[in-house]
Amino acid sequence: MGVYADEAERCIRCGFCNSVCPTTLTSIGYSPSRTSRGRLVMLQSALSIGRPDPFSPKLKELIDLCIGCMRCVKVCPAGIPIPHVNAGFRAAYNAYLGGGVGWAERLLAGFDDLAETVGGSPLLRRLLLNSVSIGLLKGFFGLSRDAPIPTPESRSLDQHLSGLKTVGYELYAYFADTYARYLRPSIGLDARRLLNMAGIELYMPKQRGSGIIQFELGLWDRLKVLASANVESLYQEALKGRRIVCTSPASTMMLREIYPRILPSEESERVSEAVIDINELLYELVSNGRLTGLRVKGSYTLHSSCLSQHLGLTEKVRSLLETLGRAD
């Protein structure tokens, strides 16, 4: 379990995590072994006395009930990153089996590569992402016919941002990650337009996917390849004093929290310190008066995602909306 083995040993078995765990609070949490605390207690036992068998498929099945929402971290008095501990177990399990993961997990882990290939080619988009192909894909995975499938917008973010003129702007590095880079570049373009109003320009240094999927699945050998490439590139930006903007809470968490744990080094720490989520940045710019002239009208429903709550972004977004709603 690498860096997370010691974290499991710190559990005091208080059960606070059970009070917020979405899988514990549903019908699948009908026995102690299927709860958040139960999973951690079993890991403690497996690590200390070898029972249950730490590499049994049954234990893996129980650990996989964790969906990685991070809600437990906020209430844990010991501050244990329980979902990360579970991801560490998956990594150890996969290493023990020699990388033995199922075909579905392998396909999911290859999503970044697929998105890069398809998202960067108009021809492949037309061939692979038409209604017939998408219908066959839904049938193969047993998805409902009306299930939404993300399809790329017209061009990748790289194509949109190529040849930018940055004279007169403060330059920030943008870590777009896969979704905003290849599927929804409008996310990055909207962020850029807002930051331009504050005299900030975004540009994209060399980067790969954040590795959130590989982290969750326990495919840490592949994760370390992605993380090493990103740290090598982003460290150069941090050395120049540039902030590293993320528009995805998953990216923010990976660069800020996970990279320094799996790649402990001065470089990964420096990158971690330079990272700022777009919601944190907009809150900062509006609060200090650097970003003005914005107004929010009407009413909105705020989707406070699991990772947004974990990173403390929800209150900043709510405060930002309230402030802009009162703007003159």
C-alpha positions in Angstrom: 0.0 0.0 0.0 3.0 2.2 -0.1 2.6 5.6 1.5 -0.9 4.9 2.7 -0.2 1.7 4.8 0.7 3.8 7.9 -2.5 5.8 7.4 -4.7 2.7 7.9 -3.0 1.9 11.1 -4.0 5.3 12.6 -7.7 4.4 12.5 -9.2 4.6 16.0 -12.4 2.9 14.9 -14.8 5.6 16.1 -17.2 5.2 13.2 -17.6 8.9 12.4 -16.9 8.0 8.7 -20.0 5.8 8.7 -22.2 8.8 9.4 -21.4 10.4 6.1 -20.4 7.5 3.8 -23.0 7.2 1.0 -22.4 3.5 0.5 -22.7 2.8 4.3 -26.0 4.7 4.5 -27.6 2.7 1.7 -28.9 -0.9 1.6 -25.5 -2.3 0.6 -24.1 -1.3 4.1 -26.2 -4.0 5.8 -23.2 -5.6 7.6 -20.2 -4.0 9.4 -17.7 -5.3 6.8 -19.6 -3.3 4.1 -19.2 0.0 5.9 -16.5 2.6 5.8 -15.2 1.8 9.2 -15.5 -1.9 8.6 -13.3 -1.7 5.5 -10.6 0.2 7.4 -10.8 -2.2 10.3 -10.3 -5.2 7.9 -7.3 -3.5 6.3 -5.8 -2.9 9.8 -6.2 -6.6 10.5 -4.9 -7.7 7.1 -1.8 -5.6 7.5 -1.1 -6.6 11.1 -1.9 -10.3 11.3 -2.7 -11.3 7.7 -6.4 -12.0 8.4 -8.4 -11.6 6.3 -6.1 -12.6 3.4 -5.0 -9.1 2.1 -5.1 -10.4 -1.4 -8.4 -12.2 -1.4 -11.0 -11.2 -4.0 -13.6 -10.9 -1.3 -11.6 -8.1 0.5 -11.0 -6.4 -2.9 -14.8 -6.5 -3.5 -15.5 -4.9 -0.2 -12.8 -2.2 -0.6 -14.3 -1.4 -4.1 -17.5 -0.3 -2.4 -15.7 3.0 -1.7 -16.6 5.5 -4.4 -13.8 8.0 -3.4 -16.2 10.9 -2.5 -13.9 12.1 0.3 -16.8 13.0 2.6 -15.3 10.8 5.4 -12.0 12.8 5.5 -13.8 15.9 6.8 -15.2 14.1 9.9 -12.3 11.7 10.6 -10.7 12.9 13.9 -7.5 11.3 12.9 -7.5 13.0 9.5 -7.1 9.8 7.6 -7.6 10.1 3.8 -9.7 6.9 3.8 -10.5 6.8 0.0 -6.7 7.3 -0.7 -6.0 4.4 1.6 -8.4 2.3 -0.3 -6.8 3.3 -3.6 -3.4 2.3 -2.1 -4.9 -1.1 -1.3 -6.0 -1.5 -4.9 -2.5 -0.6 -6.1 -1.0 -3.3 -3.8 -3.6 -5.8 -4.9 -2.9 -5.1 -8.6 0.9 -5.3 -8.1 0.5 -8.6 -6.3 -1.5 -10.0 -9.2 1.0 -8.6 -11.7 -1.4 -5.9 -13.0 -4.4 -8.2 -13.0 -7.3 -5.9 -13.7 -10.4 -6.6 -15.7 -11.0 -5.5 -19.3 -13.5 -2.9 -18.2 -11.0 -1.3 -15.9 -8.3 -1.4 -18.6 -10.7 0.3 -21.0 -11.6 3.0 -18.4 -7.9 3.6 -17.7 -7.3 4.2 -21.4 -10.0 6.9 -21.6 -7.4 9.7 -21.6 -5.5 8.2 -24.5 -8.7 7.6 -26.4 -10.0 11.1 -25.8 -6.7 12.6 -27.0 -6.8 10.5 -30.2 -10.4 11.1 -31.0 -10.6 14.6 -29.7 -7.7 15.8 -31.8 -9.0 14.4 -35.1 -12.1 15.7 -36.8 -12.1 12.6 -39.0 -12.1 10.2 -36.1 -14.8 12.3 -34.4 -17.1 11.8 -37.3 -16.3 8.1 -37.7 -16.5 7.1 -34.0 -18.9 9.5 -32.4 -21.9 9.4 -34.7 -25.3 8.2 -33.5 -24.8 4.6 -34.8 -21.4 4.2 -33.1 -22.7 5.7 -29.8 -25.7 3.4 -29.9 -23.5 0.3 -30.3 -21.2 1.6 -27.5 -24.2 2.0 -25.1 -25.4 -1.5 -26.0 -22.0 -3.0 -25.4 -21.7 -1.5 -21.9 -25.4 -2.1 -21.0 -26.2 1.6 -20.8 -29.7 3.0 -21.3 -30.4 4.3 -24.8 -31.0 7.8 -23.4 -27.8 7.8 -21.3 -25.8 10.9 -22.1 -22.4 10.2 -23.7 -19.9 13.1 -23.7 -18.9 14.0 -27.3 -16.1 16.4 -28.2 -16.8 19.9 -29.3 -15.6 21.1 -32.6 -11.9 21.6 -31.8 -9.6 20.7 -29.0 -8.5 23.4 -26.5 -4.9 23.1 -27.8 -6.2 24.3 -31.2 -8.2 27.1 -29.7 -5.3 28.4 -27.7 -2.6 28.1 -30.2 -0.8 31.3 -31.3 -2.1 33.5 -28.4 -0.6 36.9 -27.9 0.3 37.3 -24.3 1.8 40.8 -24.3 0.3 42.9 -21.6 -1.1 40.0 -19.6 0.1 38.3 -16.5 0.7 34.7 -17.6 -0.7 31.7 -15.7 -0.2 28.1 -16.6 -3.4 26.2 -17.3 -3.6 22.5 -16.5 -6.8 21.6 -18.4 -6.9 17.8 -17.9 -8.7 15.5 -20.4 -12.3 16.7 -20.2 -11.7 20.4 -20.8 -8.9 19.8 -23.2 -10.5 17.4 -25.6 -14.2 17.1 -24.8 -15.4 20.5 -23.5 -12.8 23.1 -24.5 -15.6 25.7 -23.8 -14.8 25.3 -20.1 -11.2 26.5 -20.6 -12.3 29.3 -23.0 -14.9 30.6 -20.6 -12.3 30.6 -17.8 -9.9 32.4 -20.1 -12.4 35.1 -20.9 -13.1 35.8 -17.3 -9.4 35.9 -16.4 -8.6 38.2 -19.3 -10.9 40.8 -17.7 -8.5 40.7 -14.7 -5.4 41.1 -16.9 -4.5 37.4 -16.8 -3.8 35.1 -19.8 -3.8 31.3 -19.7 -1.5 29.2 -21.7 -1.1 25.4 -21.7 2.4 24.0 -21.0 3.1 20.4 -22.1 0.9 18.1 -20.1 -0.9 14.8 -19.9 -4.0 13.6 -18.0 -4.0 14.1 -14.2 -4.2 10.3 -13.7 -7.3 10.5 -11.4 -8.7 7.3 -13.1 -5.4 5.4 -12.7 -5.2 6.5 -9.0 -8.7 5.4 -8.2 -8.3 2.0 -9.9 -4.9 1.4 -8.2 -3.0 1.4 -11.5 -0.2 3.4 -9.9 2.6 2.4 -12.2 0.7 4.1 -15.0 -0.2 6.9 -12.7 3.4 7.6 -11.8 4.3 7.9 -15.5 1.6 10.5 -16.0 2.5 12.3 -12.8 6.2 12.4 -13.5 5.6 13.9 -16.9 3.3 16.6 -15.5 5.6 17.5 -12.6 8.6 17.8 -14.9 6.7 20.3 -17.1 4.7 22.2 -14.4 7.8 22.6 -12.2 9.3 24.8 -14.8 6.2 27.0 -14.6 6.4 27.1 -10.8 10.0 28.1 -10.9 9.0 31.1 -13.0 6.6 32.1 -10.2 3.5 31.3 -12.3 0.4 29.9 -10.8 -1.1 26.7 -12.1 -4.8 27.0 -12.8 -7.1 23.9 -12.7 -10.7 24.0 -13.8 -11.5 20.5 -12.5 -11.6 19.7 -8.8 -10.2 16.3 -9.6 -7.1 17.9 -11.2 -6.7 20.3 -8.3 -6.8 17.3 -5.8 -4.3 15.3 -7.9 -1.7 18.0 -8.3 -2.1 19.5 -4.9 -2.5 16.4 -2.7 -1.7 13.1 -4.5 1.4 13.9 -6.6 3.5 14.9 -3.5 2.5 11.6 -1.8 3.3 9.3 -4.6 6.2 11.3 -6.0 7.8 12.9 -2.9 10.2 15.5 -4.1 11.0 19.2 -4.1 9.5 19.4 -7.6 6.2 17.9 -6.7 5.9 20.0 -3.6 6.6 23.2 -5.6 4.0 22.3 -8.1 1.5 21.5 -5.4 2.1 25.0 -3.8 1.5 26.7 -7.2 -1.8 25.1 -7.9 -5.0 27.1 -7.6 -8.5 26.0 -8.5 -10.4 28.3 -10.9 -13.1 28.9 -8.2 -10.4 29.9 -5.6 -8.9 32.2 -8.2 -12.2 33.9 -9.2 -13.1 34.3 -5.5 -9.7 35.9 -4.8 -9.9 38.3 -7.9 -13.4 39.5 -7.0 -12.6 39.9 -3.3 -9.6 42.1 -4.0 -11.3 44.1 -6.6 -9.2 43.0 -9.5 -12.1 41.4 -11.4 -15.0 43.8 -11.7 -18.0 44.4 -14.0 -19.6 41.0 -13.4 -23.2 40.5 -12.5 -25.1 37.3 -11.9 -28.9 37.6 -12.5 -31.6 35.1 -11.8 -31.6 32.1 -9.5 -29.3 29.1 -9.8 -29.0 25.6 -8.4 -25.4 25.0 -7.1 -24.1 21.5 -7.7 -21.6 21.0 -4.8 -19.6 17.9 -6.0 -17.9 15.6 -3.6 -14.4 16.9 -4.5 -15.6 20.5 -4.4 -16.6 20.0 -0.8 -13.4 18.2 0.0 -11.3 21.1 -1.3 -13.4 23.7 0.4 -14.7 25.2 -2.9 -18.4 25.2 -2.2 -18.6 28.1 0.2 -16.3 30.1 -2.1 -18.6 29.5 -5.0 -21.7 30.3 -3.0 -20.1 33.5 -1.6 -19.0 34.5 -5.1 -22.5 34.1 -6.5 -24.0 36.1 -3.7 -21.5 38.9 -4.1 -22.0 39.1 -7.9 -25.8 39.0 -7.4 -25.5 42.1 -5.3 -23.2 43.9 -7.7 -24.2 47.3 -9.0 
